[in-house]
Amino acid sequence: MQSIISKLPNVQTSIFTVMSRLARKHEAINLSQGFPNFDCDERLKSLVFDYMKKGYNQYAPMAGIFELRNQLAMINESLYGRSFDPEEEITITAGATQAIYTAISAFVQAGDEVILIEPAYDSYKPSIEVNGGIVIPYGLTLPSFKVDWDAFAQLITDKTRMIVINTPHNPTASVFDEEDMKALERITKGTNIVVLCDEVYAFLVYDGQKHQSVLNFPDLYARSLATYSFGKTFHNTGWKMGYCMGPAHLMREFRKVHEFNVFSVNTPVQYAISDYIKDRETLFGLSAFFQQKRDLFGQLMEGSKFRLLPAHGTYFQLADYSAISEENDVDFAKRMTKEFGVAAIPISVFYSNLKDEKLLRFCFAKTDELLQQAAAKLIQI
Ligand SMILES: Cc1ncc(COP(=O)(O)O)c(C=O)c1O
């Protein structure tokens, strides 16, 4: 038997795979995984096909095609009133996952500490550990999931290489406000810490609130990389397209890893997206579209024994089931799938210490019909 020393001995089958498998087995409605059950725009698909037919089928430049980077620079300039250099500050990636991995790999060395806000999206921790980094978790607490920045600052040591934040936040659906960003700017000032800000749900912020991006805070941006996902934005998570933004001195290091980890990403899709986003409504119309779904799900769940928590951003809705059961969240999520026919994600899996707060995460990026069918089952519980 070949002897292998695993670099990630603690990584097991993810809860997303487990719940989706269980949903298929029991023919349950799957509100667990974070992707839409509806298709992306026909116009975008046609654009990709047109570029394929026109012969745009070979390697793109390493950093991405200039046209797309330039569109992104213009969009962010209009949002934040500052210019971003498409040549130096933007790289097109194979989804946010690759951007996150590449950013961590470019800066985290063996023994470096990385502070993670938990509950945390599942790709951060293994990406840190495979690079020899040490995860220092900071736990958000109910009911607001706000960061206490003084307590957070206590976690910073001379070994802290990176802080990973995610706003709008998966899975809590909370968002950072201006004060949060200023506090982060303040506590990292004068350090060598790189901030990785995962902003994949940047265009999914509700109730008239403004997304607070690191791009909007010049001193913070000077030490940050921000990651984005076209898959989340354009309902095509299977295309695995995204991008990373950051100041030139960080982007140079990012690209050294990017070049050898993927080199470049899908050429016809880059051309298609660069045309598609010339209509800015494709981006700015998203909040209204998903807010309607959040509100519909909320209305449909009225009268159920689940207590829905505020959802300020992302396409996730947390629900407290403590009025229904005392089971731990993993057991309850599994039983709900088997007996009641709806799959959701238990929140404990997003904590290093598997803290059980009796919360489930439902994804509402689904057709209204599917949300109606799911809610009809959930209110029976
Ligand atoms: C917070 C967060 N970051 C990153 C990703 C991954 O994005 P992508 O599909 O573009 O790799 C996800 C996907 O669920 C996510 O929720």
The ligand as an SDF file (V2000), in Angstrom:
LIG
                    3D

 16 16  0  0  0  0  0  0  0  0999 V2000
  -18.7030   33.3790    0.1400 C   0  0  0  0  0  0  0  0  0  0  0  0
  -18.3630   32.6440   -1.1090 C   0  0  0  0  0  0  0  0  0  0  0  0
  -17.1700   32.8400   -1.6760 N   0  0  0  0  0  0  0  0  0  0  0  0
  -16.8180   32.1980   -2.8050 C   0  0  0  0  0  0  0  0  0  0  0  0
  -17.6790   31.3130   -3.4200 C   0  0  0  0  0  0  0  0  0  0  0  0
  -17.2330   30.6080   -4.6600 C   0  0  0  0  0  0  0  0  0  0  0  0
  -17.5140   31.3300   -5.8350 O   0  0  0  0  0  0  0  0  0  0  0  0
  -17.2240   30.6970   -7.2600 P   0  0  0  0  0  0  0  0  0  0  0  0
  -18.3480   29.7620   -7.5780 O   0  0  0  0  0  0  0  0  0  0  0  0
  -17.1680   31.8570   -8.2060 O   0  0  0  0  0  0  0  0  0  0  0  0
  -15.9370   29.9660   -7.1870 O   0  0  0  0  0  0  0  0  0  0  0  0
  -18.9300   31.0660   -2.8550 C   0  0  0  0  0  0  0  0  0  0  0  0
  -19.8280   30.0680   -3.4450 C   0  0  0  0  0  0  0  0  0  0  0  0
  -20.7770   29.6120   -2.8420 O   0  0  0  0  0  0  0  0  0  0  0  0
  -19.2840   31.7620   -1.6660 C   0  0  0  0  0  0  0  0  0  0  0  0
  -20.4800   31.5950   -1.1030 O   0  0  0  0  0  0  0  0  0  0  0  0
  1  2  1  0
  2  3  1  0
  2 15  2  0
  3  4  2  0
  4  5  1  0
  5  6  1  0
  5 12  2  0
  6  7  1  0
  7  8  1  0
  8  9  2  0
  8 10  1  0
  8 11  1  0
 12 13  1  0
 12 15  1  0
 13 14  2  0
 15 16  1  0
M  END
$$$$
